[in-house]
Amino acid sequence: MAAAAKRPQAAAGSSALGKRRADPLSAFLAWCGRAGVELSPKVRLSRRGAVAGYGMLAAAELQPGEVVVTVPRGALLSQHTCSLRELLLEAQESLQSQSGWVPLLLALLHEYTASDSYWQPYFSLWKDFSSLDHPMFWPEEERKRLLQGTGIPEAVDKDLANIHMEYSTIILPFMESHPNIFDPKLHTLELYKQLVAFVMAYSFQEPLDEEDEDEKGPNPPMMVPVADILNHVANHNANLEYSPQCLRMVTTQPISKGQEIFNTYGQMANWQLLHMYGFAEPYPGNINDTADIQMVTVRRAALQRARSKAEQQLVSEQWDFLCQLEMVGEEGAFVLGWEEVLTEEELSMTLKVLCMSEEEFKEYKEQDGWEDDSDEEENSVLSNEALSRLKPPCKKLLYDSVLLTLESYGSDLKAEQDLLNNKEAYEKLSQREQQALHVRYGQKRILHQLLELVR
């Protein structure tokens, strides 16, 4: 198994209100027994032997398909199970937001700070939220310096703007209308931001049924005690299964005694893991890693090779046409994986249209962009092999776009390769510097691989 990435984990210590617990894990396990959470005798929760903080370890050999924990629906912490559920239901219209997280966050604000909360043994696993080290908590200068070019600073800026907006326009008015429950001096913006990161790092969202996918938005997040203690690796050995009565963590591979049991948070690139969970997987562990080429970067590369105003005008018209087809957008990105382009339709069409002559483009527009094209290259998945067989003009445009993308980073691939190969220098880096290095390095490896394919 690949080396595991270290997620900020539960830490022994005091509860949010300063009540110290000598052994928060024992108190939590006792709470699990009362809540009907069933932990297999073949596993144990422990700080020792886990990659970070608490983890789930095999106490005996496990085979694929074994249930290691069963969590009844009543033990889930959500807007539907918290002590404020009726109040939140009554106010659901006024609590709607872009994120869809506001009801759960209000539930957490209350339960986390209520000394008599049913959920206090669960919260006591977290000394406080200082272990959460998402990039949203980094100083802006550090975030931009370490993560320039990765896409994370832009994502964090959007998060922070949304957090401030939700708190000021939804959370504060709701708290002010219920002063017997909430106190803005206790339930601050800073605590709200920490709880957003907590939900990012530890919550689960139940998948929609296939028939509901087109009609409903995603299910709201919920906290799943015990399941949320498991760390993540791309090559995981367990996953969470949902049923009407309960949720079960089930093994997917043979697991030896003493081995850590890892869940998966989905097929996530390192930039997504660091942004949402506060960690990244060291290269080459993350088989799901990706790199982005901003769509406007391809437009920029096309404009750079235009030799006249007429050619620049043609590129602008071609871009507008692609926008009409909803193939590109000002904030969109083409996503590259290790084995293929994940946005192959959008990239294929963009390269094809931007490499057309004026006459070809005119004819293509007259057919509304939907001619009967038997060209295998157009209809094939953009695998690495297919990329190497692109027509020369498309290769050149993609090559130039990759070079422009690489310029957006603050360092080059060789410097980071040297740093990773120098164990002494690497270990002197801060945790943030190490995590950022893994994100940048994986992205640049994918981009350099593409350079070789289209050279």
Number of C-alpha atoms within 10 A of each C-alpha: 9 15 15 22 22 20 26 22 23 24 20 20 19 19 22 19 14 13 12 14 17 11 13 22 22 13 16 20 18 13 18 19 11 10 16 14 24 17 19 14 11 16 21 17 20 15 17 12 15 20 16 18 20 22 24 25 24 20 18 15 13 21 14 13 14 17 21 22 21 21 23 18 19 15 20 20 22 24 25 17 16 21 17 18 16 13 12 21 13 10 13 12 9 12 19 14 15 8 11 15 19 24 25 25 22 24 20 25 18 20 21 22 18 15 15 9 15 15 21 20 20 22 22 27 25 19 21 19 17 11 16 21 20 23 26 22 16 12 10 13 9 13 19 18 16 23 24 18 20 24 16 23 20 13 16 19 13 11 17 14 10 15 17 16 13 21 17 13 12 16 23 18 12 18 16 13 10 12 10 8 11 18 14 12 7 12 18 15 18 11 13 20 19 20 20 19 23 21 20 17 23 23 20 18 12 15 12 13 9 8 8 11 11 9 8 10 10 13 13 17 22 21 20 20 20 21 24 17 21 25 27 25 26 24 18 20 20 24 20 18 14 13 9 7 11 15 21 21 23 20 22 18 16 14 20 15 14 16 17 25 27 24 25 17 19 12 14 18 22 33 28 20 25 24 24 22 25 26 29 29 27 21 18 14 19 24 20 16 25 26 26 21 21 22 21 18 20 26 21 17 19 23 19 12 13 15 9 10 10 11 16 16 13 19 23 16 14 22 22 14 19 19 14 11 13 10 18 23 15 11 8 13 19 21 18 23 21 21 16 18 24 17 16 19 16 20 22 21 17 23 21 16 21 23 21 17 13 14 8 11 20 13 13 15 14 10 11 11 15 9 11 7 9 8 8 9 15 16 12 12 18 23 17 18 12 17 20 17 15 20 14 13 14 21 21 20 21 25 22 22 23 23 16 17 20 19 12 11 17 13 16 13 18 11 11 17 13 12 17 19 11 11 10 10 11 16 12 10 13 10 12 19 16 19 24 24 23 22 28 24 24 25 26 23 18 18 25 15 14 24 19 10 17 22 12
